[in-house]
Amino acid sequence: MNLLSTPRINISTWIALAGCLIFVSSSRGSNVPGPDGIEFFEKRVRPVLVEHCYSCHSSSAKKIKGKLRLDSRQASLLGGVSGPAIVPGHPAESLLIKAVRYDKDLRMPPKGKLTATQIADLETWIKMGAPDPRDAKLATEQPKAYIDIAEGKKFWAFQSVKSPSPPRVKDTVWPIHDVDRFILAKLEAKGLKPVRLADRRSLLRRATYDLTGLPPTPEEIAAFLKDETPEAFAKVVDRLLASPAYGERWGRHWLDVVRYADTAGDNSDYPIPQMYRYRNWVIAAFNLDMPYDQFIHAQIAGDLMPARSDRERADHIIATGYLANSRRHGSYEDARYPWHLTIEDTIDNLGKTFLGLTMGCARCHDHKFDPLGAEDYYALYGFFSSTRYPWPGIELDRAQHDLIPLGGSGDLEKAMISRQAKLAEFDKAIKKLEADKSPKEKIQAAKKDREKFAKQPLPFELAYAVVDGKNEPKKRIGQVGDARVQLKGEPEYPGKLVPRRFPLVLGGQTLAKDAKGSGRLQLANWLTDAANPLTARVMVNRIWQYHFGQGIVATPNNFGKQGRLPTHPELLDHLAAQFVANGWSIKNMHRLIMLSRVYQLSCDDDDANLKSDANSEFLWRFPRRRLDAESIRDTLLMVSGNLDPKPGGPHPFPNPSAWDFTQHKPFKAVYATNRRSVYLMTQRIQRHPFLALFDGPDTNSSTDSRTTSTTPLQALFLMNDPFVHEQARKFAARLLAEQPDESKRIDRAFQLTFGRPPTDSEAKQTRDYLTQVVDKIRTSGLAADQHRLRAWESLARVLFMSNEFVYVN
Amino acid sequence: MTPSTGISRREVLRSMVGGSMLLPAILAELMAEEDSGRPSADPLAPREPHFPPKARRVIFLFSTGGVSHMDTFDYKPTLFRADGRMTGAGGGLSLEPRPLLRPRWAFRRGGQCGTLVSDIFPHLREQMDDICLINSMTTDNNEHFQATLAIHTGSFFQARPSFGSWLSYGLGTVNRNLPSFVVFAPALPYAGAQVFANDFLPAYHQGTRVVPGPEPIPNLRRPAVAGEPSGLQQMELGLAGVFNQAHLQRNGQASDLAARIRTFETAFQMQTEAPEAFDISRETSETLRLYGLDRGDTQSFAWQCLMARRLAERGVRFIELIDSGSSGNWDSHSDMGQHEPLARKIDRPIAGLLRDLKRRGMLEDTLVVWTTEFGRTPGQDGARGRGHHPAVFSSWLAGAGVKAGIVHGSSDPIGATVAENPVHIHDFHATLLHLLGFDHARLTYRHAGRDFRLTDVRGEVVHGILQ
């Protein structure tokens, strides 16, 4: 239609219209006595309720939606999952009115808005005090719960871990230990035949990349080939597990899952200069083989755990950076700050990471597929709404606060007292200036000085970590204690108060009556309770997945109905039981898995197997894999001799006093470093360009497995990026310096990049190539001493572009 | 329109030989692979949508910051009578009542259809016969970041795949020598690169950001090294090809390995084809004038509009032009006058783009979209500005399958709310996908245990604007 055809509307009409649309009336009237009220109800209210509400909200409904009935006064007052439907006398506070006005997400009736008159009538009626002649008797029968826990518990993932005995296999020679028996039994049942073992070079390269993310050195290769003892490979595994590079590799896997980032994720993506402490704590925990149950405890409730020393106390606090790292949203600093979304990020990640459950789905409604109700979600919510998260800064409130000092507690108190005193001095001075009617500029300057001082951190190391408490005054629904259901996930619609507890399907443990504080320590206990069917299964599945490229459950973050079923359920339980029995030792799981025969299989094809199991889901061969982004970069740095093996520290962020990031000018930086890629600064909102190009982790949400894309832009990177050319130059210079003999040098170049010497024809092709390039360069007028170096740089780029460089067999 | 076909692989291989620099055995080996007819895993192979599409590609014009509807495309005579005593939804991030602010520019009819457009867009006004204007757009968040993310991905808070990524995933590409999804963004908008990210879709589908200037696509040029002979790169690719062939044979001709070999060939071609696409030396002066482009300019919005046509010709599926970044944009809180230079920057180039596409017959199967993240308040913000206003705003479509010369939907008399035919951003996305041949509810991708789609769980096709 054309605008010109719109009938003219006079001014008074549109003012009325706009007023009705835009302004919310909040006037409150007094109760109107009896008969008139009843008459009003009968004439104007009951017909609306019967026609538009009863089909879902009365005892005659097929299914009572939201546990709400509107067919009696008492039921309406009692309300449903979202709380009371009417507050007599207060239409603006009555959920019924909010819903029929359609002014938020809760829109009733869903099929179409009531007329303005009908809405006005309902408002008038509530204003009158909601007079209601209907039978006040409330049927005792409660609506049937939507979630059937007993039924839900029948699903495999919610049944307790069994300790199955290894199955019988026909070929009793093949298995090295029980893991192989579980694998072979499946293979035999499916008529699949495992391929031969991998050659020793491939096995070493595989194991070294698996455990450290780096290639084996030529010396390590030679030593392994020379060692003919039966324990040779076990020794390699132990050596690799003891290497600090192990924690950098496996710590990175964990950081993927917990969606680690060095920035907060709000509109302006404020930096978190202290976040690296958590990253380093994770790496150290893997290197120390911290038992997984302790690892969980520290991250969920480190601040509440007893500590034997200041150092241990500090580590425990840093570990809760896991919770603190939850994403921040938006740019409001006032009551509109969406804490409920930060807490959702916590619950969503906690569910996926530790339990393999998509708990976040239950924020707005009962989970559609898994036996998780919205009440389960808000039962967990209470733990975190009773937890004070640190403030990373945001456009309208740019200074960090609520971080946790890591000093000894006595020193801390002293520092706080002197700081308060100093601030009081500032305030006094400002007041005096104001009282003296000093020039505006002078007052402004004094205020600025105070602000500057207030922004200075305490003279202690700080951790971006949590403590018990609430996020006042910013948090709208903040209180230490249980939380209310938020209907449709909106804090504007508080519903029923839910006691803090574990999800019903996992046992539904509740806090003790006299429990104080957030209750996170108890939550950690429930997570690591031996009776919990998920925690151990989920972690051993992750370990398996990082070794084999695919988990026994192919969806490591989702063990629910929408996830995949385990290919080897008994093996999964066997591993989970072993894991707990061995004191939750992750390094022991590596040993168990890597010393099996199935881990040592080659990547060979087998036509018969390919026909029935093309993807080797049942592991008749070892899957070939492309290196992940970090390993590609780290390998380029390492072979060129350019890798700085020192652990990374803090990032060179701008000084906090200069932070002026806004949604218009968000924080954005890429910091160069020759340290390992796990130490690269990673932003929540903006991905690091290299990591983004090679399928690095998603810093927005948990990454349970990396995808592998193959794009021309990646090829262009390896062909033309200055970083690659720089490593090629260093690689060539290194080889020329290390080995004067050309044949031996070619051999070494192949050993470094492919983990093997060249074949005869490759050696010849390479020699011919070098000669051709030198010939070609000779005509270019370059100084003669440069010719060989340039030819080797060219060869280095060839090796870096080769498939064998980035694929591991 | 047929997109220009790339050079055949055989020709590339020959060019890699670079005279006689490659060993004959290498060439023979590589050529043999060409003839083997092995299928390669190619997620970008062209695919047909759910039903015959009207549009084959999209040019998506995005104006950052929130363009005022009542100052551009949505004529509100009532507002012109505002005298400061009347109030309406106000400025800033709030909806508190404020004095109404008079629109700054007069409205006049444009084209045969007579649609009213303000004097801020004099050139676009002449193109209204090609345009389907929507004056009843609505979105759910009044912050830039969330609203910008949502108009691109359908999601307000969490990053999700961008529209262009969904399209690339659904349709593949007809020219593998160029990316399927190209974004021109001199500066990043709110929410940064997330607005053109593939997110959980495979990385082939990520938007390739072009930064106007000497190196529009990263790493298209080899770093200059003094004394490096020409043809060295071909030699390097040649030897890598030999090693890769041997490796491929040892590894059972695996398709992922073969696919990676191909990417180097494509990359090699991109080095020449992409610069050719960006080279406008052969465009006539008359064409440049149409866009208001000066020869030698490689930065302006006019240059970006011409590039959009050139990439569309070359088979790129989704081309987005982002007119400004997260500062210095349409976010005119204090003074509506700030709209004027921004409008001047895009008015003639977009009008030129529409005319150029039309005369080349490309408008028949190219969908041109112009939008912003939200509108602005009828009430005054700051001294002479307007605040954020998600409740209603204007956008337009032109080209393939869209009713031209019409206005769909309307706002109330002061432009505060939708009066009729609301088009929520989910509806908007559903409609664009429909024009491209997709049922938005069926274009899904399984991720984290459920099927995701661009329109979340909402979205209705707006049939009223379809031909």
Chai-1 contact restraints between the chains, C-beta under 6 A:
chainA,res_idxA,chainB,res_idxB,connection_type,confidence,min_distance_angstrom,max_distance_angstrom,comment,restraint_id
A,N2,B,V407,contact,1.0,0.0,6.0,A-B,restraint_1
A,L3,B,Y75,contact,1.0,0.0,6.0,A-B,restraint_2
A,L3,B,L116,contact,1.0,0.0,6.0,A-B,restraint_3
A,L3,B,V407,contact,1.0,0.0,6.0,A-B,restraint_4
A,I9,B,P413,contact,1.0,0.0,6.0,A-B,restraint_5
A,W14,B,P413,contact,1.0,0.0,6.0,A-B,restraint_6
A,A18,B,G88,contact,1.0,0.0,6.0,A-B,restraint_7
A,A18,B,I414,contact,1.0,0.0,6.0,A-B,restraint_8
A,A18,B,A416,contact,1.0,0.0,6.0,A-B,restraint_9
A,L21,B,T417,contact,1.0,0.0,6.0,A-B,restraint_10
A,I22,B,A89,contact,1.0,0.0,6.0,A-B,restraint_11
A,N267,B,F145,contact,1.0,0.0,6.0,A-B,restraint_12
A,H329,B,F157,contact,1.0,0.0,6.0,A-B,restraint_13
A,T358,B,G449,contact,1.0,0.0,6.0,A-B,restraint_14
A,N558,B,G449,contact,1.0,0.0,6.0,A-B,restraint_15
A,Q562,B,G449,contact,1.0,0.0,6.0,A-B,restraint_16
A,Q562,B,R450,contact,1.0,0.0,6.0,A-B,restraint_17
A,G563,B,G449,contact,1.0,0.0,6.0,A-B,restraint_18
A,D605,B,G252,contact,1.0,0.0,6.0,A-B,restraint_19
A,Q663,B,H144,contact,1.0,0.0,6.0,A-B,restraint_20
A,Q663,B,F145,contact,1.0,0.0,6.0,A-B,restraint_21
A,Q663,B,Y190,contact,1.0,0.0,6.0,A-B,restraint_22
A,H664,B,S326,contact,1.0,0.0,6.0,A-B,restraint_23
A,H664,B,S327,contact,1.0,0.0,6.0,A-B,restraint_24
A,K665,B,S327,contact,1.0,0.0,6.0,A-B,restraint_25
A,I685,B,G192,contact,1.0,0.0,6.0,A-B,restraint_26
A,Q686,B,G192,contact,1.0,0.0,6.0,A-B,restraint_27
A,Q686,B,A193,contact,1.0,0.0,6.0,A-B,restraint_28
A,D695,B,A203,contact,1.0,0.0,6.0,A-B,restraint_29
A,N700,B,A159,contact,1.0,0.0,6.0,A-B,restraint_30
A,S709,B,P202,contact,1.0,0.0,6.0,A-B,restraint_31
A,S709,B,A203,contact,1.0,0.0,6.0,A-B,restraint_32
A,S709,B,Y204,contact,1.0,0.0,6.0,A-B,restraint_33
A,T710,B,A259,contact,1.0,0.0,6.0,A-B,restraint_34
A,T710,B,R260,contact,1.0,0.0,6.0,A-B,restraint_35
A,T710,B,T263,contact,1.0,0.0,6.0,A-B,restraint_36
A,T711,B,A203,contact,1.0,0.0,6.0,A-B,restraint_37
A,T711,B,Y204,contact,1.0,0.0,6.0,A-B,restraint_38
A,P712,B,T263,contact,1.0,0.0,6.0,A-B,restraint_39
A,P712,B,T266,contact,1.0,0.0,6.0,A-B,restraint_40
A,P712,B,A267,contact,1.0,0.0,6.0,A-B,restraint_41
A,P712,B,M270,contact,1.0,0.0,6.0,A-B,restraint_42
A,A715,B,T263,contact,1.0,0.0,6.0,A-B,restraint_43
A,A715,B,F264,contact,1.0,0.0,6.0,A-B,restraint_44
A,A715,B,A267,contact,1.0,0.0,6.0,A-B,restraint_45
A,L716,B,N219,contact,1.0,0.0,6.0,A-B,restraint_46
A,L716,B,A267,contact,1.0,0.0,6.0,A-B,restraint_47
A,F717,B,N219,contact,1.0,0.0,6.0,A-B,restraint_48
A,N720,B,N219,contact,1.0,0.0,6.0,A-B,restraint_49
A,N720,B,R222,contact,1.0,0.0,6.0,A-B,restraint_50
A,D721,B,N219,contact,1.0,0.0,6.0,A-B,restraint_51
A,P722,B,P223,contact,1.0,0.0,6.0,A-B,restraint_52
A,H725,B,P223,contact,1.0,0.0,6.0,A-B,restraint_53
A,Y769,B,L239,contact,1.0,0.0,6.0,A-B,restraint_54
A,K776,B,P229,contact,1.0,0.0,6.0,A-B,restraint_55
A,I777,B,P229,contact,1.0,0.0,6.0,A-B,restraint_56
A,S780,B,G227,contact,1.0,0.0,6.0,A-B,restraint_57
A,S780,B,P229,contact,1.0,0.0,6.0,A-B,restraint_58
A,L782,B,G227,contact,1.0,0.0,6.0,A-B,restraint_59
A,S794,B,L232,contact,1.0,0.0,6.0,A-B,restraint_60
A,S794,B,E236,contact,1.0,0.0,6.0,A-B,restraint_61
A,R797,B,E236,contact,1.0,0.0,6.0,A-B,restraint_62
A,V798,B,E236,contact,1.0,0.0,6.0,A-B,restraint_63
A,V798,B,L239,contact,1.0,0.0,6.0,A-B,restraint_64
A,V798,B,A240,contact,1.0,0.0,6.0,A-B,restraint_65
A,M801,B,A240,contact,1.0,0.0,6.0,A-B,restraint_66
A,S802,B,A240,contact,1.0,0.0,6.0,A-B,restraint_67
A,S802,B,F243,contact,1.0,0.0,6.0,A-B,restraint_68
A,S802,B,N244,contact,1.0,0.0,6.0,A-B,restraint_69
A,N803,B,N244,contact,1.0,0.0,6.0,A-B,restraint_70
A,N803,B,H247,contact,1.0,0.0,6.0,A-B,restraint_71
A,N803,B,L257,contact,1.0,0.0,6.0,A-B,restraint_72
A,N803,B,R260,contact,1.0,0.0,6.0,A-B,restraint_73
A,E804,B,H247,contact,1.0,0.0,6.0,A-B,restraint_74
